[in-house]
Amino acid sequence: MPMPRLSHLTAAFILASAFGAAQSAQAADFSFKPFTESTVCPTCKPPPSDELTLSDGSSLHAKVIAINSDFYTLSLFGEIRTIPKSQVKSVKWQNGSQPSGIDALDQIVVKTGHVLTGNFTSEEKGFKQIRVLGLPSAFMVLDKVTDVFYKRGRQG
């Protein structure tokens, strides 16, 4: 028997419930967690990326997809990571300068540590709905599973 199709709204509530089931009592941890080492094509040229010079002198290559008042959001091979601004000394932008608008995006950090980045489509009492960058759907996230949110790059 085929599975019933779920509406985007139903899927969002399921997502919010899953986040709620795994919530943590600790505050969000934005410390950098290394990307998975890619061995899919060890001889391939890495994708275009920005270069972050860290406070300890090391460097990190990834695409900066968002900046807010507390951290950078990075993407590499489909993985998303955060790194506190305090750990970044400088950024060498792939195209020579910071892309416009990446410091004015909305973000929701859920208690599991996941970060959703995009634009709020609805802000109601008890929840926020965000259309995530690169996806056609919006996610509804309950306030009770939200650790912190950022509106246009500023903590809300």
C-alpha positions in Angstrom: 0.0 0.0 0.0 1.5 3.4 -1.0 2.5 5.9 1.8 0.2 8.9 2.1 1.7 12.2 0.8 2.4 14.7 3.5 1.8 18.4 3.1 4.7 20.8 3.6 2.9 22.0 6.8 2.6 18.5 8.2 6.2 17.8 7.3 7.2 20.9 9.1 5.4 19.9 12.3 7.0 16.5 12.1 10.4 18.2 11.8 9.7 20.4 14.7 8.5 17.5 16.8 11.7 15.5 16.0 13.8 18.5 17.1 11.8 18.7 20.2 12.4 15.1 21.1 16.1 15.6 20.9 16.4 18.9 22.6 19.2 19.7 25.0 19.3 21.8 28.1 22.6 23.3 27.1 23.1 26.6 25.3 24.0 26.5 21.6 27.6 25.6 20.9 28.9 27.4 17.8 32.4 26.0 18.1 33.8 24.7 14.8 33.5 20.9 14.2 35.7 19.8 11.3 34.1 18.8 8.0 34.0 15.2 7.0 37.1 14.5 4.9 36.0 14.1 1.3 37.5 11.0 -0.4 35.0 10.9 -3.2 37.5 12.3 -5.7 40.9 12.8 -4.0 42.4 14.0 -7.3 39.6 16.5 -8.1 40.1 20.2 -7.7 38.2 21.4 -4.5 35.2 23.6 -5.1 35.6 27.3 -5.1 35.6 28.6 -1.5 36.5 31.4 0.8 39.6 31.2 3.0 39.2 31.9 6.7 42.4 32.6 8.7 41.7 31.5 12.3 43.0 33.2 15.4 45.5 30.3 16.0 47.1 31.0 12.5 45.6 28.0 10.8 43.3 28.4 7.7 40.0 26.9 6.7 38.6 26.6 3.2 34.8 26.6 2.8 32.0 28.7 1.4 30.7 31.3 3.9 26.9 31.3 3.4 25.8 33.5 6.2 27.2 35.8 8.9 25.4 36.9 12.0 26.4 38.8 15.2 27.9 35.7 16.7 29.2 33.3 14.1 29.9 32.5 10.4 27.9 29.7 8.8 30.0 27.6 6.4 29.2 25.1 3.7 31.5 22.4 2.2 30.3 19.4 0.2 26.8 19.9 1.5 27.8 19.9 5.1 27.0 23.0 7.2 29.2 24.2 10.1 29.4 27.2 12.3 32.5 29.0 13.7 32.4 31.8 16.3 33.5 35.2 15.0 36.0 35.4 17.9 37.9 32.4 16.3 38.3 34.1 12.9 41.1 36.6 12.3 40.2 37.4 8.7 38.3 36.2 5.6 39.7 36.1 2.0 36.6 36.1 -0.1 36.5 33.9 -3.2 35.4 36.8 -5.4 37.4 39.5 -3.7 34.8 40.9 -1.4 32.0 39.8 0.9 28.9 38.8 -1.0 26.0 41.2 -0.4 23.2 40.1 1.8 24.9 37.2 3.6 25.0 39.3 6.8 21.3 40.1 6.6 19.8 36.6 6.5 17.5 35.1 9.1 18.6 32.0 11.1 17.1 29.6 13.6 19.4 27.6 15.9 17.5 24.6 17.3 18.4 23.0 20.6 20.1 20.1 18.7 22.6 22.5 17.3 21.2 22.5 13.8 21.2 25.9 12.0 18.5 26.8 9.5 19.5 29.7 7.3 17.2 31.7 4.9 14.3 34.1 5.3 11.5 34.1 7.7 8.2 33.7 5.9 6.0 33.9 9.1 6.6 34.8 12.7 3.7 33.8 14.9 3.4 33.4 18.7 4.9 30.0 19.4 6.7 29.4 16.1 8.6 30.8 13.2 8.6 29.6 9.6 11.8 29.9 7.5 12.4 29.3 3.8 15.8 27.7 3.8 18.4 28.8 1.2 18.4 26.5 -1.8 15.2 24.6 -0.9 11.7 25.0 -2.3 10.1 24.3 1.1 9.7 26.3 4.3 10.2 24.8 7.8 8.1 25.6 10.7 10.0 25.5 14.0 8.4 25.8 17.4 9.8 28.3 19.8 10.1 25.6 22.5 12.8 23.8 20.4 14.6 27.0 19.4 17.8 27.9 21.2 18.2 31.3 19.6 17.2 33.0 16.4 18.7 35.8 14.3 16.7 38.3 12.3 18.7 40.0 9.5 21.9 38.8 11.1 21.1 40.1 14.6 20.1 38.0 17.6 16.4 38.2 18.3 
